[in-house]
Amino acid sequence: MDAYDKGSDARQGQDGPAGPDRPDGEADAAETTAPEADGAPQAAGAREAADVPEVAVVPEAAGAAEVAGAPEAAGAAEVAGAAEAAGAPDAAGAVRPAPPGTVQPAAPRTGVAALSSRYQVGAVVALAVVAVAVCAHIGMVFLHLAPSNTLTKQHGDVVDEWVFPEFEQNWKLFAPNPLQQNVSVQVRAEVSTADGEIRTTGWYDLSAEDGRAIDGNPLPSHTQQNELRRAWDFFVASHDSDDRPVGLRGTLSETYLRRIALLRLDRDGAAGPGGVVERVQYRSRTTNVEPPPWSGEKVSDRPTVRELPWWSVSAETRGAKSGQAAREGGVA
């Protein structure tokens, strides 16, 4: 029987009776809902009769187009299939995987892989040289700090030449009794003036000068912190109690201190106009650091003064003069 037969009791129209088993709302809903098989125009007319918004029934129109087999729907399906084959993103933004057999572009190479084979070999060689140098340095420092053994007995000179003086290590920071003294190194000079007289300068406190340069400086130089201190430690370790050098290192330490003295005195203008430094003399003033009150340790607060003999600086002075003459000749 046709669902739209006028003589049927299944549908009585919009103003017809609702029937004993159906409420009025369900009758109106059934009246305004058109079957998808009858096409989109009837569904549109039913929506207008029921005053239903068109936005809510857009899927019904799409369903009607699918039932009717519209060419537009088939064309849209073909476009969607082509987009999926090309790996285009779908409506949600996700990229569909390309079908098997599609060649993907290779990712660009970065880092060392982006270099040519010749440069890659050079980079590997440079890295190997650096690694060998680092391992050799660590091994030398380890042998320098390690207790006496067969290697240090046979090759101790080679280890010392590598470590001293730049890489010297010690355990003073971790010793049971670290250094608890303040050492002040001072120097004075004998100067021959321009009129031929000899005068002796006062004592220049080189340690105090370094302290003033470091105080308040967030990045003090290595020279300001360690040059004078390490030179004095070098001298003390390579001389006996009578200030006599022990071996070649003792003589080297004296030469080092003389050159430091000339540099510092020249910086302070100790010689004066036309004057020349002939001899220098060092002395040290050592004071014990006062222990904390809770330690109960008692130490002397009297300073200990160590005064070295006069050293001639004629060799260093001649070298400085020859260098200055060479510079002046080059300028002329």
Phi, psi and omega in degrees: 000141180288134182292342180253020178295132183292331181273001183275151177271357182293323181226129182248012181087182185289327183259002182286174181292150180279340182096158184290333188255004182231138173285167183296322181299318181293326179294319180292320178298318178293327181290324184272352181266116182267143176294145179293336184288342184271000175099167185288327183299316180295320178298322179294319178296321178296321180293322179295322178295324183268358182056042178271135178300144182290333183296327183286344184244016176301316176302327179295321177295320177297321177295322178296321178295323178293320179294321181285348180068042183297144179297328181298319180296320178295320178296320178297322179295321178295319178297318179297319177296320178295321179295320178295320179296327180277357180076028181284154179290146180274191184297330181279353179095357180276141180271125179283143179296144178290149180295159180302144179094350179281132181276119179272142178293140181289142179290144180293142180280144180230164176070216181295330181296337180281348180281162175288167183299325180294316179289329176296319177296318178298319179295320178295318179296316179297318178296321179294319179297316179297318180297319179294318180296318179295317179296320179295318179296315179298320178296319179295316179295322178297316178294328179293324182271338184289156175299164181301132181215185184298317181294316181291330178290323182274326186236030180297324180296320179295319179296317180295320179296327179283319187279314184279145350264353189288324190248024182296139180235151175209172184249023184296325181295328183256011181288155177301324178235085180294169182301132181231043182224149171256122182247124178247124182256128182232158181214149172223170187218154168258126187239133171267120185280176182293333179268011175091002179276162177244126178229154180250128180281171173281177180281129175259121180276096183290325179294321178293324177297317177295321179297319178293326178289329182277325185299123180080000180264115182291336181228072178290152182284160177296326179295315180296327184275323195234343187301303182292318181298313181291325178295319179291319176299321178298318180294313183297321182287340184250017177227152178274187182293340178266015178064030177261136183292146178248102179078188182290332180294328177295316178296321178296322180294323178295316178299320179297315180294323179297319180292323176296318179299315180298319179296314182291318180294322177294323178296323181275357180067038184291326183287332181081178181295123178075000181274158180227133177283123181261317181219156177229156178221134179255154167209154178237148178235111186252128180233134179287142176282130182294127180289161178293157184298328185282349184284329183076004181279140179246126178230159179282139178262007179275130180288151176252124183253131177238115184250125182270161177289168177289138177244134175282140180243027182298318181297313178295324179293319178297320178297320179293319180294317180297322177293321178293321178295321179295321179293318180294321177296323178293322179291320179294000000 
